[in-house]
């Protein structure tokens, strides 16, 4: 799983049938120091996260499993909201 921060919403007037009723959010991937890296991605949100929240997401085949119809073209899905992040110091 990967860390990200929700930075916006994606509005789509037409979607394929398997995406109907699914909220799409714009996610900025972040590293372990919560610094942005890479380009933002669009991810499906089935857990009701919102803009500004730190989340973890999955990509590829695993992302598509969050929808009832698993044979879909989903590339990224938000899996959970991060409540707390503890990082052990490297020595």
Residue pairs with C-beta under 8 A, 6 or more apart in sequence:
1 56
1 57
1 58
1 79
2 29
2 56
2 57
2 58
2 59
3 29
3 30
3 31
3 32
3 34
3 54
3 55
3 56
3 82
4 27
4 28
4 29
4 30
4 41
4 43
4 54
4 55
4 56
4 57
4 78
5 27
5 28
5 30
5 34
5 36
5 52
5 53
5 54
5 55
6 25
6 26
6 27
6 45
6 49
6 50
6 51
6 52
6 53
6 55
6 78
7 26
7 27
7 28
7 40
7 51
8 25
8 26
8 40
8 51
9 23
9 24
9 25
9 26
9 51
10 24
10 25
10 26
10 42
12 19
12 24
15 22
16 72
16 73
17 69
18 67
18 69
18 71
18 72
18 74
19 44
19 67
19 72
19 74
22 44
22 45
22 46
22 67
23 44
23 45
23 46
23 48
24 42
24 43
24 44
24 45
25 42
25 43
25 45
25 49
25 51
25 78
26 40
26 41
26 42
26 43
27 40
27 41
27 42
27 43
27 55
27 57
27 76
27 78
28 36
28 40
29 36
29 37
29 38
29 40
29 41
30 36
30 37
30 54
31 37
32 87
34 54
34 85
41 59
41 75
41 76
42 75
42 76
43 57
43 63
43 76
43 77
43 78
44 63
44 66
44 67
44 74
44 76
44 77
44 78
45 77
45 78
46 66
46 67
46 77
46 78
47 78
47 79
47 80
47 81
49 55
49 78
49 81
53 81
53 82
54 81
54 82
54 85
55 78
55 79
55 80
55 81
55 82
56 78
56 79
56 80
56 82
57 63
57 76
57 77
57 78
57 79
58 76
58 77
58 79
59 75
59 76
60 75
62 77
63 74
63 75
63 76
63 77
64 70
64 71
64 72
64 73
64 74
64 77
65 77
66 74
66 77
66 79
67 74
67 77
